[in-house]
Amino acid sequence: MDRDNATGGRGKYGLLPSLSSKLLLLTFFWVSFIVAMLGYTMMLTWEYEQATDLSVAVTELRTQTFRSDLMSNPSISETDHREALAAYERNLERIRQDNGWMRMVFPQVEDSAEKILAGIDEVAREWFYVLRPMVESARLSHTAFNPDTVKMVTDEYTALEREIETLRGTLLWRARLVQITLICMAVVSLFVIMYLLLTWVIRPTDRIKAAIEAITAGVFSKRLEPETSSLEFGRIAQGLNRMTDSLEGLMNNLAEKVSEKTAAYEAQNRRLSQLYEITSFFGETHSVEELCDDFAERLMRLTPAEASSIWLLDEAGESLAFAAGSGLHRDTFAAMIEGPVPFPLVAPLLGQTCSADMFLGAARNLLPRVRGSERTLYAFIHPFAVRSGAKDLGVFILYSNTLSAIDADSRRHFESFGSHLGLAIDNQRLIEKDRQYAVVHERNLMAQGLHDSIAQTLSFLNLQVQFLEDGLRKNDRPFVEDSLKLIKEGLQQSYDDVRELLLNFRERLHSESFREAVRIVVQRFEAQSGCRVEVPSYGNQEDLSPRQRLQVIFIIQEALSNVRKHARASRVRIDIESGADYVVSVTDDGQGIDPALLAERQKTHVGMNIMRERASRIGATVEVSSVQPSGTCVRLTIPARERVAH
C-alpha cells in the first residue's frame, strides 16, 4: 500500500487540496452565483410588475377624480352614486393596503417609496376630508365643484404617478444592470474556468504525458517536479518518479545482471556437458577397472583438483580398497595400498572439505603421502560417495592445495559424478554376473547335449569294441566284420553329433533376420539328414523380441536334431503362425513316438528337457504328440501376454 494512502493522505502531498474537492467547490460557487442572480432578476421583475399595477391604479383614481362631478349629478340614481363612491374608495383602499408591501419590496429605493407612501396618504386625506365632502355637498345643494379643489387633488395624483414612474425606471435599470452583469460574469467565468482547467488538469496531464513518452522512448533521466495543483496529480507525479527510478536502476544493473546470468548459464551448460560426457562413457561397455581408471583421469579435467583417487567397498561393505588414481606421485601408491581402510571411519566425512589431520590414524591410507612418512602432499581433501541408488559402493577423493572450499552447486555436481559412477559399476557387475550365469547355463546345455548324443554313442562304441575283442579271440571273422561296421557307423554318428553341437552352440542372431536364421537352420538340417523341409510361412518377426527369436531358433534346431536322430523321416514341415498366440510347429512323417514311452522318459530325455527349459525362459510351452498316419509333431506356443511383456 502507498505510504500516503496508508497515512490517510498525509505526507509530501497530504496538504494539497484534491482535484475533486476543487471541482466540487467551483461548481458549488458557480451554481450558487447563477441561482442568486436569477433569483434577484426575478425579484426585480416582480417589483416592476407591482409598481406597474400601482401606477395603473393611481391613473384610474386620477381619472375618477376628473369624473367626480358625475358622482354629484342629481340625475344619477342614489345607487349608482353610492357604487361610484364605493369603487373610488376600493381603489384607494387597495393602494393604501399596499403600504406594507411597498416597504418590504422597495428597500433599495427607500426615498421613492417614502414619497409614494406619503403621496398615497395625502391622496387619501384629500378624498376623505376634501373631495368626498365636496361631492356630497354638491349633490345635496345641486351646485358645481370648485375647480381649484379638483385640480389640487389631481395634481397630487400626478405627482404620485411621477414618483411611481421614477421607481419603475429605477427597477427597470437595475434589472438591465443585473442582466448585463450576468452576461459579463458568464463570459468572465468561462475564461476563469478555462484557466482553472488549464492549470488544474491540462498542464499537469501534459507534463505527465511528456514524462510517459520519455519513459517509452527509453529516457529515464526525466523527473516530474512536485505537483502543486492537486493531491491526485501530486501522487501520480510521485509514483511516476518512483517508477522511473526503478526502471533506471534496472537498466543500469541490466548489463551486470545479464553478465551474471550468462555466467550462470555457462556454468550450468558446462556442468551439463560434463555430465553428458561422463554419461556417454558410462553408457559404453567397460570393465570396472576401466571405468575407475577413466573416471579418475576425467576428474582431473572436469574439476579444479590437482589429484584424485577412487576406492571401492568390498563385498561385505566394510572396507575400502584402492581402485584407481590420477595425478598422484608414484611414491604415494605404495602408501595407499598398504591395507584396507574401514569405511565407517570415512562415511561421516563424505561431502565435506577435510584437512589431512582428519584422516590421520586408521584412514591415513586415503592420503597421498610418501610411504613410511606422515607428511601429506595436499592440504585439502574432498571425499564424495560412489553410490548406486541408496547402496554405497565406494568413495572418490579430490586432493588440492588451493581448493579450500566447494560451493553448493559444485558439490551437488560432483555428487552426481559419484552417482553415475556407482550406477555404471553396479550395472557392469550385474552384466558380469549375468554373463557368468549365461556361460554356466550354456555349459549345462552343452553337457546335456553331449550326454544325449555323444555319451550314448561312445557307450555303444565301447560295447562294440568289447564285442570286437571277443570276436578276435574266437577268430570269428563274420562277427568281427559286423562289429567293425557298427563301430564305423557309431564313429560317423559321433562325428555328426559333434558337428551339430558345435553349430548349434555357436549359433546366434546377429545382423541376419529371423527368416534368414530359420533358412540357415533348415539348409544345414537338409544337408545332414537328406530330408526335405517345407516352410510355408515365416510369420512376422516383429511380433517377437530379440530374446524370443533366439530361443525359437534354438528350439527349432533341437526339434530337427531329434528328427534326424530318432524319426527316420523323409519329409519335415515347419508352420509358423503369428496370431493372438505365436505358434511354431515342427511335424515329420517318421516312425512316430509312443505316448506311453514319451511319458515314461519325459524327465530323463535330454532333448525334451532342453526344449522345455528354453521355452520356459520366454514364458512359452512345448508339447510333443503323434500325428496320423505316422509321424511326430513338436508344438511351441508363446502366449499373447508374453509377447507383449517381452
Salt bridges, closest charged atoms under 4 A:
ASP2 OD2 - ARG242 NH2 2.79
GLU78 OE2 - ARG82 NE 2.72
GLU78 OE1 - ARG139 NE 3.30
GLU83 OE2 - ARG90 NH2 3.36
GLU89 OE2 - ARG132 NH1 1.85
GLU114 OE2 - ARG103 NH1 3.10
GLU122 OE1 - ARG125 NH2 2.42
GLU136 OE2 - HIS81 NE2 3.76
GLU136 OE2 - ARG82 NH1 3.35
ASP155 OD2 - LYS151 NZ 3.05
GLU161 OE1 - ARG62 NE 3.25
GLU165 OE2 - ARG168 NH1 2.90
GLU227 OE1 - ARG207 NH2 2.85
ASP245 OD1 - ARG223 NH2 2.69
GLU248 OE1 - ARG223 NH2 2.44
GLU277 OE2 - ARG298 NH1 2.57
GLU277 OE2 - ARG301 NH2 2.52
GLU284 OE1 - HIS286 NE2 2.95
GLU290 OE1 - HIS286 ND1 3.52
ASP294 OD1 - ARG298 NE 2.16
ASP331 OD2 - HIS329 ND1 3.43
GLU338 OE1 - ARG369 NH2 3.62
GLU338 OE2 - ARG371 NE 3.74
GLU374 OE2 - ARG364 NH1 2.58
ASP392 OD1 - ARG387 NE 2.62
ASP409 OD1 - ARG412 NH2 2.29
ASP426 OD1 - LYS391 NZ 3.19
GLU432 OE1 - ARG435 NH1 2.57
GLU442 OE1 - ARG614 NH2 3.91
ASP470 OD1 - ARG473 NH2 3.31
ASP470 OD2 - LYS474 NZ 3.46
GLU481 OE2 - ARG477 NE 3.37
ASP497 OD1 - ARG564 NH2 2.96
GLU500 OE1 - ARG564 NH2 2.34
GLU516 OE2 - ARG519 NH2 2.09
GLU534 OE2 - ARG532 NH1 3.28
GLU534 OE1 - ARG573 NH1 3.57
ASP543 OD2 - ARG643 NH2 3.20
ASP575 OD1 - ARG573 NE 2.87
GLU613 OE2 - HIS441 NE2 3.13
GLU642 OE1 - HIS646 ND1 3.67
